[in-house]
Amino acid sequence: MDKILVVDDNKQNCDLVKDVLMNWGYDVLQAFQGLEAIELAREHQPDVIILDVMLPGMNGFEVCRELKNDSRTKFIPVIFLSVLDDMEDHIRGFEVGGEIFFSKPINNKELQYKIASIIKRKRALDNMEECSRVGEAFCEIMKLTDPGLYDHAVKVKKYCSKVANLLAFSQERFDRLCLGASLHDVGKLVTREEQEVVKAGENIIKPLRMYDWLKFFMGIKRENTGGQESFDGFEKELGEEVLVLNVVHRFVELWEEVEDKKQALVAFKEETAKGLWPPPIVNALEQVLNDEEYLDSLITQN
C-alpha cells in the first residue's frame, strides 16, 4: 500500500486530510511539527509527503530543504499545502524542492489526481534506478570475463544514447534503451551459437522484474531485415527503442568488421538504401557521427 506522510500542526486539519487519503486507499502517517516530520520520513520512507507551510519553529520550506539535502529522503516528492497564495511563496516552494503547491481550501479531485500521478512517476524512476544498478552489475561481469564483449556493449550503448537524445526520447524511454543496449548480448556470456544467444540472454534476465520489457532487447536482428515489419512481435511502446538498438548494433557490427567508422557508414547506408533499415533512425545516427567528426576536427585544429 502506498504511504503518505501528512504534516500539519493543526490536528483537526491533519485528521481531515488523513481521512480523505485513507478513503482513497493510502496508508497515512502524521506529524505535527518539522523535526518530527523529518524523523518519520527517514524512518518510514513515505511515497509522498504532504507538507503544510505554516509550522511552528521550522517552517515547511525549511523542512523541505532539510529533506532534499538528506540522501535518505531527497527523492521523496513533497506537496505543499498553505493558506498562502502569493506567487513568491509558490516559487520559494519550488526552489526548495517541492513538486506542487496547493493553496487552501484544497480541491480534492485535483489533489487525488496529482498524488496518483506523482506516485506513478516515482515508481517508474525507482524501478529504473534499480534496473540501472542491475545493468551495471552485469556489465561488470562482462568486463571481467570477456573484455571484447564489454567493449562492444559500451560502444552500442554510447551511440544508442546519442541517437535517443537526437530523437528526443523521454527519460523513461532513454533509460530503457540504454539498459537494453548494455545487456543485448548478455547471452554471449553463456554461448556463442547465434541461434542460442537470444534464448540464453532471456534465461539470464528471466528472474528480474524488468524481464517483461527487457526481453525484447535480447532479440537483436543479426540478419539484415531491419524494416518496421520485422518487429511485429514487439510491444508497440517499445518499438522505436528496439529499432534504435537494432540500427546501432548493425552499424557497430559493420564498424568492428571493417575497423573503419567511415567505411562502415558507407556500407550501412547502402543497406539502408535497399530498405533494410528505417531512414529516420539512420539519419539520426549519421548526424551523431558527423557531429563527432566535427568536434574531432576542432580538437585537432587546437
C-alpha positions as CSV (number, residue, x, y, z in Angstrom):
1,M,0.0,0.0,0.0
2,D,1.4,3.4,-1.0
3,K,2.3,5.5,2.1
4,I,1.8,9.2,2.6
5,L,3.1,11.4,5.4
6,V,0.8,14.4,6.3
7,V,2.5,17.2,8.2
8,D,0.3,19.9,9.8
9,D,0.4,21.5,13.3
10,N,-3.4,21.7,13.3
11,K,-4.5,18.2,14.4
12,Q,-8.0,18.7,13.1
13,N,-6.8,19.6,9.6
14,C,-4.3,16.8,9.7
15,D,-7.0,14.3,10.7
16,L,-9.3,15.5,7.9
17,V,-6.6,15.1,5.2
18,K,-5.8,11.6,6.7
19,D,-9.4,10.5,6.5
20,V,-9.6,11.6,2.8
21,L,-6.4,9.9,1.9
22,M,-7.3,6.6,3.7
23,N,-10.6,6.6,1.7
24,W,-8.5,6.8,-1.4
25,G,-6.6,3.7,-0.3
26,Y,-3.4,5.1,1.1
27,D,-1.6,4.3,4.3
28,V,-1.2,7.6,6.2
29,L,1.4,8.8,8.7
30,Q,1.0,12.1,10.7
31,A,3.4,14.6,12.0
32,F,2.6,17.9,13.8
33,Q,6.0,19.7,13.6
34,G,9.0,19.9,11.4
35,L,11.6,17.8,13.2
36,E,9.1,15.0,13.8
37,A,8.3,15.0,10.1
38,I,11.9,14.7,9.1
39,E,12.4,11.7,11.5
40,L,9.3,10.0,10.3
41,A,10.4,10.5,6.7
42,R,13.8,9.0,7.4
43,E,12.4,6.0,9.2
44,H,9.3,5.1,7.1
45,Q,10.3,6.3,3.6
46,P,6.8,7.5,2.5
47,D,6.0,7.7,-1.2
48,V,4.7,11.3,-0.8
49,I,4.9,14.0,1.8
50,I,2.0,16.5,2.1
51,L,3.5,19.4,4.0
52,D,1.9,22.5,5.5
53,V,4.0,25.6,5.2
54,M,3.0,27.4,8.4
55,L,4.5,25.1,11.0
56,P,5.8,26.3,14.4
57,G,9.6,26.5,14.7
58,M,10.9,25.0,11.5
59,N,8.5,26.0,8.7
60,G,7.5,23.9,5.8
61,F,10.1,25.4,3.4
62,E,12.9,24.7,5.9
63,V,11.6,21.1,6.4
64,C,11.6,20.5,2.7
65,R,15.1,21.9,2.3
66,E,16.3,19.6,5.0
67,L,14.6,16.6,3.4
68,K,16.2,17.4,0.0
69,N,19.6,17.7,1.5
70,D,19.4,14.3,3.1
71,S,20.3,11.3,0.8
72,R,17.8,9.2,2.7
73,T,14.8,11.5,1.8
74,K,15.9,13.6,-1.1
75,F,13.8,11.7,-3.7
76,I,10.6,11.7,-1.7
77,P,8.1,14.1,-3.5
78,V,6.8,16.9,-1.4
79,I,3.4,18.6,-1.9
80,F,3.0,21.9,-0.2
81,L,-0.4,23.0,1.4
82,S,-0.8,26.5,2.6
83,V,-3.3,29.4,3.1
84,L,-0.6,31.5,1.4
85,D,-1.4,32.2,-2.2
86,D,1.4,34.6,-3.1
87,M,3.4,33.8,-6.2
88,E,6.6,34.3,-4.3
89,D,5.6,31.6,-1.8
90,H,4.9,29.2,-4.7
91,I,8.3,30.0,-6.3
92,R,10.0,29.5,-2.9
93,G,8.3,26.1,-2.6
94,F,9.7,25.0,-5.9
95,E,13.1,26.4,-5.2
96,V,13.5,24.2,-2.1
97,G,12.4,21.1,-4.0
98,G,8.6,20.9,-3.7
99,E,6.7,19.2,-6.5
100,I,3.3,21.1,-6.3
101,F,2.0,24.0,-4.2
102,F,-1.7,23.8,-3.3
103,S,-3.5,26.8,-1.7
104,K,-6.2,26.0,0.8
105,P,-9.0,25.2,0.5
106,I,-7.9,22.1,-1.5
107,N,-9.7,20.7,-4.5
108,N,-9.8,17.0,-3.5
109,K,-10.2,15.7,-7.0
110,E,-7.1,17.6,-8.2
111,L,-5.2,16.5,-5.1
112,Q,-6.2,12.9,-5.8
113,Y,-5.1,13.1,-9.4
114,K,-1.7,14.8,-8.5
115,I,-0.9,12.3,-5.8
116,A,-1.6,9.3,-8.1
117,S,0.5,10.9,-10.9
118,I,3.4,11.6,-8.6
119,I,3.5,8.1,-7.2
120,K,3.3,6.6,-10.6
121,R,6.2,8.6,-11.8
122,K,8.2,7.9,-8.6
123,R,7.6,4.1,-9.1
124,A,8.9,4.3,-12.6
125,L,12.0,6.2,-11.6
126,D,12.7,3.9,-8.6
127,N,12.3,0.9,-10.9
128,M,14.7,2.4,-13.5
129,E,17.3,3.2,-10.8
130,E,17.1,-0.4,-9.6
131,C,17.3,-1.6,-13.2
132,S,20.4,0.5,-13.9
133,R,22.2,-1.0,-11.0
134,V,21.4,-4.5,-12.2
135,G,22.7,-3.5,-15.6
136,E,25.9,-2.2,-14.1
137,A,26.4,-5.5,-12.3
138,F,26.0,-7.5,-15.5
139,C,28.4,-5.1,-17.3
140,E,31.0,-5.6,-14.6
141,I,30.7,-9.4,-15.1
142,M,31.2,-8.9,-18.9
143,K,34.2,-6.6,-18.2
144,L,35.9,-9.3,-16.1
145,T,35.1,-12.3,-18.1
146,D,35.0,-11.0,-21.7
147,P,36.5,-7.6,-22.3
148,G,35.7,-7.7,-26.0
149,L,32.0,-8.3,-25.3
150,Y,32.1,-5.5,-22.7
151,D,33.7,-3.0,-25.2
152,H,31.1,-3.9,-27.8
153,A,28.2,-3.3,-25.3
154,V,29.7,0.0,-24.2
155,K,30.0,1.2,-27.8
156,V,26.4,0.2,-28.7
157,K,25.1,1.9,-25.5
158,K,27.1,5.1,-26.3
159,Y,25.6,5.5,-29.8
160,C,22.1,4.4,-28.7
161,S,22.1,7.2,-26.1
162,K,23.3,9.8,-28.6
163,V,20.6,8.8,-31.1
164,A,17.9,8.8,-28.4
165,N,18.9,12.3,-27.4
166,L,18.6,13.5,-31.0
167,L,15.2,11.8,-31.3
168,A,14.1,13.5,-28.0
169,F,13.2,10.3,-26.2
170,S,11.6,10.8,-22.8
171,Q,13.7,9.9,-19.7
172,E,12.0,6.6,-19.2
173,R,12.4,5.5,-22.8
174,F,16.0,6.7,-22.8
175,D,16.8,4.7,-19.7
176,R,15.1,1.6,-21.0
177,L,17.1,1.8,-24.3
178,C,20.4,2.3,-22.5
179,L,19.8,-0.7,-20.3
180,G,18.7,-2.8,-23.2
181,A,21.8,-1.7,-25.2
182,S,24.1,-2.6,-22.3
183,L,22.6,-6.1,-22.0
184,H,21.6,-7.0,-25.6
185,D,24.4,-9.5,-25.9
186,V,24.5,-10.8,-22.3
187,G,23.6,-14.3,-23.7
188,K,27.1,-14.5,-25.1
189,L,28.4,-15.0,-21.6
190,V,26.9,-18.4,-21.9
191,T,27.1,-19.4,-25.6
192,R,28.4,-18.1,-28.9
193,E,26.0,-20.1,-31.0
194,E,23.9,-17.4,-32.8
195,Q,20.7,-19.5,-32.6
196,E,21.1,-19.8,-28.8
197,V,22.3,-16.3,-27.8
198,V,18.9,-14.7,-27.6
199,K,17.4,-17.6,-25.6
200,A,20.4,-17.6,-23.2
201,G,20.0,-13.9,-22.7
202,E,16.3,-14.2,-21.9
203,N,17.1,-17.0,-19.4
204,I,19.7,-14.9,-17.7
205,I,17.3,-12.0,-17.1
206,K,14.2,-14.0,-16.5
207,P,14.2,-13.8,-12.7
208,L,14.2,-10.0,-12.9
209,R,11.1,-7.8,-12.5
210,M,12.1,-5.9,-15.7
211,Y,12.0,-9.2,-17.7
212,D,8.6,-8.4,-19.3
213,W,10.1,-5.5,-21.3
214,L,13.8,-6.1,-21.2
215,K,13.4,-9.4,-23.0
216,F,12.6,-7.6,-26.2
217,F,16.1,-6.1,-26.3
218,M,17.5,-9.6,-26.4
219,G,16.1,-10.1,-29.8
220,I,18.6,-8.3,-31.9
221,K,18.1,-8.9,-35.6
222,R,21.5,-10.1,-36.6
223,E,20.5,-10.7,-40.2
224,N,19.7,-7.6,-42.3
225,T,15.9,-7.5,-42.0
226,G,15.5,-4.2,-40.2
227,G,12.3,-2.8,-41.6
228,Q,9.5,-1.9,-39.2
229,E,7.6,-5.0,-40.3
230,S,10.3,-7.1,-38.7
231,F,9.2,-6.1,-35.2
232,D,5.5,-7.2,-35.2
233,G,6.2,-9.3,-32.1
234,F,7.4,-6.4,-30.0
235,E,5.1,-4.3,-27.8
236,K,4.1,-1.2,-29.6
237,E,5.5,1.1,-26.9
238,L,9.0,-0.4,-27.2
239,G,9.1,-0.5,-31.0
240,E,11.2,2.6,-31.5
241,E,13.6,1.8,-28.7
242,V,14.2,-1.7,-30.1
243,L,14.6,-0.3,-33.7
244,V,17.3,2.2,-32.5
245,L,19.2,-0.7,-30.8
246,N,19.0,-2.8,-34.0
247,V,20.2,0.1,-36.1
248,V,23.1,1.0,-33.9
249,H,24.0,-2.7,-33.3
250,R,24.2,-3.3,-37.1
251,F,26.4,-0.2,-37.6
252,V,28.7,-1.1,-34.8
253,E,28.9,-4.7,-36.2
254,L,30.0,-3.3,-39.6
255,W,32.4,-1.0,-37.9
256,E,34.0,-3.8,-36.0
257,E,34.3,-5.9,-39.2
258,V,36.0,-3.3,-41.4
259,E,37.7,-1.4,-38.5
260,D,36.9,1.9,-40.0
261,K,34.0,4.1,-39.0
262,K,33.6,5.9,-42.3
263,Q,33.7,2.7,-44.4
264,A,31.2,1.2,-42.0
265,L,28.8,4.1,-42.5
266,V,29.1,3.8,-46.3
267,A,28.2,0.1,-46.1
268,F,25.4,0.8,-43.7
269,K,23.9,3.5,-45.9
270,E,23.9,1.0,-48.8
271,E,21.9,-1.4,-46.7
272,T,19.5,1.4,-45.8
273,A,19.0,2.3,-49.4
274,K,17.8,-1.3,-50.0
275,G,15.1,-0.8,-47.4
276,L,16.8,-2.8,-44.7
277,W,16.9,-0.1,-42.0
278,P,14.5,2.7,-41.1
279,P,15.9,6.0,-42.6
280,P,14.8,8.4,-39.7
281,I,16.9,6.5,-37.2
282,V,19.8,6.0,-39.6
283,N,19.7,9.7,-40.3
284,A,19.9,10.4,-36.6
285,L,22.9,8.1,-36.3
286,E,24.6,9.8,-39.3
287,Q,24.1,13.1,-37.6
288,V,25.7,11.8,-34.4
289,L,28.7,10.6,-36.4
290,N,29.0,13.9,-38.3
291,D,28.9,15.8,-35.1
292,E,31.7,13.6,-33.7
293,E,33.8,14.2,-36.7
294,Y,33.3,18.0,-36.5
295,L,34.3,18.0,-32.8
296,D,37.3,15.9,-33.5
297,S,38.4,18.3,-36.2
298,L,38.1,21.2,-33.8
299,I,40.3,19.4,-31.2
300,T,42.9,18.6,-33.9
301,Q,43.0,22.3,-35.0
302,N,43.6,23.4,-31.4
